Amino acid sequence: MTTKKYGVRYGQGVRDAFVDLVCSGMSPHDAAAMFGASDRISFKWWLKSGAMEIKQGRDGGQIVDLVAADFDAGRFLSLEERIEIQAGLRQGWGHSRIARVIGRDRTVIWREIRRNSSPDRVYYATRAHNWAHQQRRRPKGLKLAQNPVLAGFVEDAMDEGWSPKLISRVLTELFPDDGSMQLSHETIYRALYVQTRGILRADLARQLSTKRQSRNPHNRGSRFVSPYKDAFTISDRPAEVADRAVPGHWEGDLIVGPNSASAIGTLVERSTRYTILLHLPENHTADTVATAMIAAMKDLPTELRQSITWDRGSELADYRRITAELEAPVFFCNPHSPWQRGTNENTNRLLRHWFEKGSDLSGHTPADLKRVQNMLNARPRPTLDLQTPTYRLARLLETA
């Protein structure tokens, strides 16, 4: 601490220690007294740190036991990890560096700081830990039932034809610093379909564009079983695939037309960038795609059929037949990870020169696809030292 004209200036380290003491059970009065601060200052510090509920009275302290609050530390951040986050922030570290130190993903750190910092945008580890514990307590009170003003806003907005998602976004814009006046669109839907009586008017569901009086469950009927449950993932792929040193490893995907009504299959060899186009005039079901792929690749030498990497789309559900007939294992990317097929993604971008987005792809004949395939494979590639994929593939075939 340092002296100033009208008293003492307390540094951030003192306020950190004050919050730690209160969160461990000491009253704000006693915690502030340890640093020679007055009750007025202790109230100001506690208010700025978030002012969580504490026991009433001069001897009251934070009501949550920090040890008991370490619930499921493998899934949720532990107190020790939050202390590391606080220390990193005080030293000016970025989210990525903090994440590396504690062994968590960068987005976990970003969300933690965003959710559990105090109103004055300062992160206190013990305060964040107690706050997270309080927020996770069950059962929780119903937010709309506890806030008539918020419930009234939702009802008025829905009477004007607003969707729950729009209401949620507008509330966030109107009350950016007031969590009590914010809620997710899912909370509104639950209030309409599950918790209606006593919270929102029973007739509000009619204001939705769907006019449904009950939710339409997505798991109705037999449970969906993924066709890729036992498939190889990209993490199972041999290390030699990544460095492109060994030829014969392919990446594939579909180029689709409007509303996915038409499609063209694309296969790209990783080391040569040689491209094969699959003609799919009728549909792009799993059986159709598998048949076209086997026909296009079966005459390649075995050395050029080492593996195939594909997106996790339903069009390759018949991957077992492909693997058996081509003697090439099929590896699937992680969901929503197109960058794991980077070579194929770049090739599909080049193909859009001939197959524009929004155009019907079903009108292209096999001859059309062969002509485009030849032009693309005759295109010099900077990644190949301006050699062409056709030239690189020919050299491989000569030595095979």
N, C-alpha and C positions, 0 to 999 in steps of 0.2 A: 504494500500500500504506500501511497505518497501523499504528502500534504498539499492542499490547495488553498486558495484565498478564503473560502468559507468552510473549511473543515478538512476531512480526510477523503482522498480518492482511493477507492478499493479496486484492485485489479481483477481480471477475469479469474485468476487462480483462487482468490478469496471467495468469489461467488460460486465457483465450482465446488469448493470445500463446504460451503454453506448448504448447497443443495444436497450434497452427499450426506451430510449430517442429518438433515431433516428427513431424507428418504430412508435413513437407517433407524429412525425412531425418535430423534431429538426434536424438541419443539422449536419453531422458528425463533422464539425469544431467546432460548438458551444457545442456539447455534449462532445467532448474530452476536450475542454477548461474548462469545469466545474470541471474536475479532474486534471487540470494542464498538460494535455498531448498535444503534438504537432500535427500539421496536418499530419505529416508522420506517427505517431502512430495511429491517427484516421483512416487513409487510411488502415493501416495494420489490425486494429481491424475489420473494416467493411468488408475487403476482406476475412478474415478468418471466419467471421460469415456467409458468403454466398454471400455478395455483390449483393443484390437484386437491381433492378432499383430504383433510387431516382431522384427527381427533380434536374435539372442541376443548377449549380451556388453555390456560397458560402452559400447562405441562404436556399438552397434546403433541403428538408427532405423526409422521406418515403411517398410515394404517396397514400398508402392505409389507409383509416380510420378504426381504430381498432374496433370501435363500429359498423360500417357498415359491417365489416368483420365477425360479429357474425351471419352467415347465418345458419338457420335451426339447432339451437344448440341441438335440441333433437336427431338429427341423427348424426351430425358432432360434433367434439370436440369444446367446447367453449373456449374463452380466459382464463376464470377462471380455467377450467380443465387443460389447457396447463401450466398455472402457477403452479398448483399443481404438475404436472409431473416434471417441472424444479426443484421445491423445493425438491421433493423426490430424484431426481437424485443427487442433490448437497449434500444430506445427505447420499448418498450411498445406497438408497433403491433399491430393485429389482423390476422387472416389476409386479410381483404378488402383492406385498405390495402396490405399487402405484395404481394398478387396484382396490384393495379393498377400498382404501381411497376415490377414486372418483366414485366408483360404475360402473366401466366398465370392460369388459372382458380383461384378460391378453394379448390376441393377439392384441387387439386394441392398447394397450400401446406399444407393441413391434413394430407394424407397424408404429405407429406415430413417434417413436424415429428413426426408420430406414429410414423413408421417409423424415422427416423434420429436421434432425440434420444438422448442418453446415458442410462444407467440413473438418473441423478439428475435427469432431465427437463430438462436444459440442452442447447440446440442449438449445436453447434460446426460451422461450415461445412466446414472441411477434414476433420474427423473424419467428418462425414456423407458427404462426397464419396468418401473412401477406403472407407468401410463399404459404400456403394452399389456401388462398383466390385468389392469382394470378393464381395458377394452375387450379382453378375451374372456371375461367372466361370463358364466352361463348360470341361469337363464338371463337373457338381456331383456330390458324393457323395450316395448314397442315405441320407436322413435316418433311416429305420427301420433300415437296415443298420448305421448308425453308433451307434445308441442302443438297445441290447437292452432297457433298462428301458421305453422308450417302446413298442417292438414288443410286449413282454409285456403292457403295459396294453391295447393295441389288441386283441390276441388274446383276453385275458380278457373284455374288454367285448363283443366280438363273440360269444363263447361264451354270453354272457348275453342275446343277442338285440339288442344296441345297433346302431343304424345308424351308418355312417361319419360322417354329419352330426352326430349326437348326440355321438359320441365327440369330434369336433373341438370342439364347443361346451363340453363338460364339461372338456376339457383346458385350454381358454382360461380357464375359471373357476377351476380348481384351481391353475394355474400362470400367473397373469397377468403375472409379471415374468420368466419363464423361457422364452425362445423355443425352447430345445432340447427342451422338453416340449410344444410346440404344433405342430400340423400341420393342413392343410386336409383336408376329406373327399375331395377329388380325389386327394391323395397316397395315401390309403388305397385308393381304387379302383384306382389305377395299380399299387400293390403287390400287389393281389389278382389283377388281370387281365393285367398286363404283366410285373411284376418279382417274381413269387411265390416262386420257388425261392430258398431261403436267406434270405428276409426274413420273410414271414408263411407260416403253414401253408397247404398247398395246398388243404385242405378247407374253409378259412374262407369261401370264396365261397358255400358252401351255407347259411351262416348268414344271408345276406341274404334279405330278404323276397321278392325276385324269383327266388331259387334259380338264377340264371344262372351258368354256368361260363365265360362269355365276355361281353364287352361288346357291347351292341347298338348298332352305329354309326348315327348319324342321317343320314349322307350316303350310305346304301346306294342303289344304282341310279343313275338319271340325276340330275345335279346340278340343284338347284332354281334356277330363274331368276326373279328378282323381276319381277312384272308392272309395277312402278313404276320400272323402271330408267331409262326415258326420260321420265318424267312430270315436270311442273312441281312444284317444292317451294315451301314457303311463302316462302322467300327470294326467289323469282321474282315474287311477287305485287306488283302496283303499290302505290306508297306511299299512294295515295288510299284504299285499303281500310282502312288502319289508323285514320284519323281519322273514319271513318263519314260524311264530308261528302257522298260520292257514293252514292246508293242503288243497289240491284241486286246487292250482293255478299252471298252466302249462305254459311252454315256448316251442315254436316250430319253426322249420325251415326246409330247405331242404339240403341234401347233394347231390351235383350234379356231374355228370360225365363230360367228355370232351365236350366242346361246348354246355353245358347244354342240351345234347341230352337224358340223362337219369338222374333219381333222386330217392332218398329215403327220405321219410318224417320222421322227428324225433320229438317226444314230450317228455318232461321231467317234472316231478312233482317237484316243487321247494323244498319242505320240505324233501321228502324222496329220491330224485334223481332217482325215478323209471322212466324207459325209455320205450316208445312204439315206434315201427318202423312201418311206413306206406308203404305198397307195392304199387308202382306206375310203373307197367311194361310198359304201353303203352305211357303215357305222364304225365306231371305234370301241366295240365291246372287247372284253378280255380274249375271247376266242378269235375274233377278227385280227386283233393286233398280234397275238401269238403266231397265228398262221402266216401273216405277212412278214413278221420278223424272221421266222424260221426259213421261209422261202428266200429271203434276201441274203441271209448269212450262211446258209448251209454249204455253199460251194467255196467258202473261204477256207484257206488252210487252217488246220487245227491250231497252229501257232498264233494265228490272228483271231482266235476265238477264246481268249483267256477269261474274260469276265464282262459283265454288263451292269452298269449302275443306272438306276431309274428312280424317278420320283415315286412317292407313295400314292399313286393314283389307281383307281379301280380297273383301268385298262390293262394293267399287268397282273391281274389276279391269277392268271394261268401261267405264272412264272415257273411252276414245276415242270410243265411240258416243255417250255423253252429250254430250261436247264438240261433236261433229259435228251432232247433231240440235238441241241447244239453243243452239248458237253461243256457248257460254260455257266458257271454260277452267276446268279443274279443277286446284286446287292441293292438295298433300298436306302435312300437318304432319310434323314430324320424329318419329321413333319415340318412343313413351312421353312425348309432350308434349301432353296434353289441354288445357293452359292456352292453347295457341295457337288453340284454338277456344272461348274463354271464353264467348262469347254462347250458343253451342249447349250447352255444359256447364251453364250456369245454367238454360237453358230445360228441359233434360232433368230437372234437379232439381225444377222446378215440375211437370213432367208426372208425376212419381212420385206426386203426390197422387191421380191417377186410375189410374195403372198401377203398382201397388205392386211393390216388389222382391220377387222370389221367386214372383210370380204368373204363370200361363200367359197369354201375350198373344195366342195364336192364336184365342181365342174372341171377340175384339172384331170387330164388323162394320164395314164402311165408314161406316155411319151413326153408330156409336159414336165412331169417330175424328173424324168431322166435327163431332159435338156437342162433344167435348173441344176440338178445334181452335178452334171458335167461342168457347167460354168463355174459353180462354186468351187469345185475341186481343182479347176484350172486357174484359180485366183491366187496370185503370189501372197504369201503370208509373212509379215514381219517376224512372227514368232518362229518361222522356219528359215530365217535368213533369206527371205524373199523367194524361197523355193515353193512349189505348189504341192498340195496334198497328193495329187495324182503321181507326181514324180517321186515323192517320199514312199508312197505305197508300192510303186513299181520296183524301187530299190529293195524293199523288204521282200517282195515276192521273188526277186532274182536270187536272193540269198537264202530263201526258205528251203 
